[in-house]
Amino acid sequence: MKARITSTQWRLTRIALGTFVGVVIGGFIASLLFNNINAYYVLGALSVSILLIIINVISVIYKKMNRNDNDKHDVG
């Protein structure tokens, strides 16, 4: 079951969102421990996560279009 979940086409998006949530939680804990509130780590994690999600969406769309083109050629 675990191999099926990690081998989906949206794996990169799940990793990006999980990383972002982990950075936010870790930063929140660190800010509580050290009394230093700094949002730069959240902004950095957000920008990287958005970039990974965009790359994954483009990849999924490209693969879907490529698969549809191959299906049209196989019919002929």
C-alpha positions, 0 to 999 in steps of 0.5 A: 500500500505504501509503494502505491501512495508514494508512486503516484503522479502527485508525489512531488506535490505531497513532498513539497506540502509536507516539507512546508508544514514541517518547516512551519511547525519547526519554526514555530517550535524554535521561535517559542524556545528561543523567543526569536520570531523570524518569518524568513524560513517560512517564506523560503519554504513557501517559495520552494514549495510553490516552485515544486508544485508548479513543476509537478503540475507542468510535468503531469500536464505534459505527461497527460498530453504526451499520453493522449498524443501516443494514443491517437497514433496507436489507433491508426 
